[in-house]
């Protein structure tokens, strides 16, 4: 279980049509598993790019990411995929549920091609219970509200008990009240499962509830603040 992530001189450039876009430039950050970190900033500030790099979905143009002193992104694609499965859970603004599968089946999708030391069906039922959807196991996404669909997506992200949850605007498509419930659910999971949470948001009110706030703009980190009054309660 990865307990520490270190980013050193992280830069990500994108090239196209003769132009180059710098999405991240010279970012130096570290994350510890016990933290609930909010990442805020305007659109185009590099928040999602940073999350993609940390989650091993992308590789930096320059710089290094160390996971407990191991440079995972230098390994083969298969080993990176195995690492991602074991250590990282993703939650996105779009729910990305398969419309023809039930809630239970959607939660099981990351496990279909994997050998795991537990009963896949029982684990899927367990995590749907954790997010308050024990009564929706056989519901299709079209039969669920937006908040319920996001809860299914969260259950899918935690089904293998990852060390880290990376949430990219998970409340962006939800109304304020539902968004707060989803945020509170992530806080509960952070404590219950002892997972590190990186939460990208445009909502300063939600960010203020985190243990730590990283503010980004134009691909750079403007500030990195630890909220002692919140962290002390954990």
C-alpha positions in Angstrom: 0.0 0.0 0.0 1.5 3.3 -1.1 1.7 5.8 1.7 3.7 8.7 0.1 3.8 10.3 -3.4 6.5 12.8 -4.3 6.4 15.0 -7.4 9.7 16.5 -8.5 10.0 19.2 -11.2 6.9 17.9 -12.9 6.2 19.4 -16.4 3.6 18.3 -19.0 3.6 19.7 -22.5 1.1 19.0 -25.3 2.0 19.5 -28.9 -0.3 20.0 -31.8 -0.7 22.0 -35.0 2.7 23.5 -34.6 2.0 24.9 -31.2 2.9 23.7 -27.7 0.7 24.0 -24.6 2.3 23.8 -21.2 -0.3 22.2 -18.9 2.0 21.8 -16.0 5.4 23.5 -15.3 8.0 22.6 -12.7 5.5 21.4 -10.1 7.0 20.1 -6.8 4.5 18.5 -4.4 4.3 15.6 -1.9 1.2 13.8 -0.7 0.7 11.6 2.3 -1.9 8.9 2.6 -3.5 10.4 5.7 -4.4 13.7 4.0 -7.6 14.8 2.3 -6.3 17.3 -0.2 -8.4 19.7 -2.3 -6.9 21.0 -5.5 -8.5 24.3 -6.7 -8.0 26.8 -9.5 -9.6 28.1 -12.7 -10.2 25.9 -15.8 -6.9 25.3 -17.6 -4.8 25.6 -14.4 -3.5 22.0 -14.7 -5.6 20.3 -12.0 -6.8 17.5 -14.1 -3.5 17.0 -15.8 -1.8 16.7 -12.4 -4.4 14.1 -11.3 -3.9 12.1 -14.6 -0.1 12.0 -13.9 -0.5 11.0 -10.3 -2.9 8.3 -11.3 -0.5 6.9 -13.9 -2.9 7.6 -16.7 -0.3 9.9 -18.3 3.4 10.4 -18.1 5.2 13.7 -17.5 7.2 15.5 -20.2 9.8 16.2 -17.6 10.3 15.5 -14.0 9.7 12.5 -11.7 6.9 11.0 -9.6 8.0 8.6 -6.8 5.6 6.3 -5.1 7.2 5.2 -1.8 10.6 5.8 -3.5 9.7 3.8 -6.6 9.5 5.4 -10.0 6.5 3.4 -11.3 6.1 5.1 -14.6 9.4 3.7 -15.8 8.0 0.2 -15.7 6.1 -1.7 -18.4 2.6 -0.8 -19.4 1.3 -4.0 -17.8 3.1 -3.3 -14.5 1.8 0.2 -14.5 -1.8 -1.1 -15.1 -1.3 -3.6 -12.2 -0.1 -0.8 -10.0 -3.1 1.4 -10.9 -5.5 -1.4 -10.2 -3.9 -2.1 -6.8 -3.3 1.4 -5.6 -5.6 4.0 -7.4 -9.3 4.6 -7.5 -10.7 7.2 -9.9 -13.9 9.2 -9.7 -14.8 11.6 -12.5 -17.3 14.4 -13.2 -18.9 12.2 -15.8 -20.1 9.0 -14.1 -18.9 6.7 -16.9 -21.4 4.0 -16.0 -22.2 1.4 -18.7 -25.9 1.9 -19.4 -26.8 -1.7 -20.0 -25.3 -2.9 -16.7 -26.9 -2.8 -13.3 -25.4 -0.9 -10.4 -23.9 -4.2 -9.1 -22.4 -5.1 -12.5 -21.0 -1.6 -13.0 -19.2 -1.8 -9.7 -17.8 -5.2 -10.6 -16.3 -4.1 -14.0 -12.8 -3.4 -12.7 -12.7 -6.9 -11.3 -13.9 -8.8 -14.4 -10.4 -9.6 -15.8 -8.6 -9.8 -12.4 -7.8 -12.5 -10.0 -8.5 -11.3 -6.5 -8.4 -13.0 -3.1 -12.1 -12.3 -2.3 -15.6 -13.0 -3.7 -16.2 -10.4 -6.4 -20.0 -10.3 -6.0 -19.9 -10.0 -2.3 -17.3 -7.3 -2.4 -19.4 -5.3 -4.9 -22.4 -5.7 -2.6 -20.3 -4.6 0.3 -19.1 -1.3 -1.2 -22.6 -0.5 -2.6 -23.7 -0.8 1.0 -21.0 1.6 2.1 -22.3 4.2 -0.3 -25.9 3.7 0.8 -27.2 1.8 -2.3 -27.9 -1.7 -1.0 -31.5 -1.3 -2.3 -30.3 -0.4 -5.8 -28.2 -3.4 -6.7 -30.2 -4.3 -9.8 -31.0 -0.8 -11.0 -29.8 0.5 -14.3 -28.1 3.9 -14.5 -31.2 5.3 -16.2 -33.2 4.4 -13.1 -30.9 6.3 -10.8 -30.6 10.0 -9.9 -27.3 11.9 -10.6 -26.3 11.6 -7.0 -27.0 7.9 -7.0 -25.0 7.3 -10.2 -22.0 9.1 -8.7 -22.3 6.9 -5.6 -22.2 3.8 -7.9 -19.1 5.4 -9.5 -17.5 5.8 -6.1 -18.3 2.2 -5.1 -16.6 1.1 -8.3 -13.6 3.2 -7.4 -13.2 1.6 -4.0 -14.2 -2.0 -4.8 -10.5 -3.1 -4.6 -9.8 -1.0 -1.6 -7.2 1.4 -3.2 -4.6 3.4 -1.2 -5.6 6.6 -3.0 -8.8 8.0 -4.3 -8.4 10.6 -7.1 -11.6 12.6 -7.6 -11.8 15.0 -10.6 -14.7 17.4 -10.2 -16.9 14.6 -8.8 -19.6 17.1 -7.8 -19.5 19.2 -11.0 -22.6 17.7 -12.5 -24.6 17.7 -9.3 -26.7 20.3 -7.4 -25.2 21.9 -4.3 -26.9 19.7 -1.8 -26.2 16.5 -3.6 -22.6 17.6 -4.1 -22.1 18.2 -0.4 -23.4 14.7 0.3 -21.0 13.2 -2.2 -18.1 15.2 -0.6 -19.2 14.0 2.9 -19.2 10.5 1.6 -15.6 10.8 0.4 -14.6 12.2 3.8 -16.2 9.2 5.5 -14.4 6.8 3.1 -11.1 8.7 3.8 -11.5 7.9 7.5 -13.0 4.4 7.2 -10.7 3.0 4.6 -7.6 5.1 5.5 -7.1 6.2 1.9 -5.5 9.3 0.7 -7.9 11.6 -1.2 -7.1 14.2 -3.9 -10.2 16.1 -4.7 -10.2 18.5 -7.7 -13.0 21.1 -7.4 -14.1 24.6 -8.4 -16.1 24.9 -5.2 -14.2 26.9 -2.6 -16.8 26.0 0.1 -16.1 22.3 -0.4 -12.3 22.9 -0.6 -12.4 24.7 2.7 -13.5 21.4 4.4 -10.4 19.6 3.3 -7.2 19.1 5.4 -5.1 20.8 2.8 -5.7 23.1 -0.1 -3.5 23.4 -3.2 -4.3 26.3 -5.4 -3.1 26.2 -9.1 -3.1 28.6 -12.0 -1.6 28.4 -15.5 0.1 25.1 -14.7 1.8 26.2 -11.5 1.1 25.9 -7.8 0.3 29.2 -6.3 -0.2 28.1 -2.7 -0.2 24.9 -0.6 -1.9 25.3 2.7 -2.5 22.8 5.5 -5.7 23.5 7.5 -4.6 22.7 11.0 -8.0 23.1 12.5 -9.5 20.4 10.2 -6.5 18.0 10.3 -6.4 18.0 14.1 -9.9 16.3 14.2 -8.8 13.2 12.3 
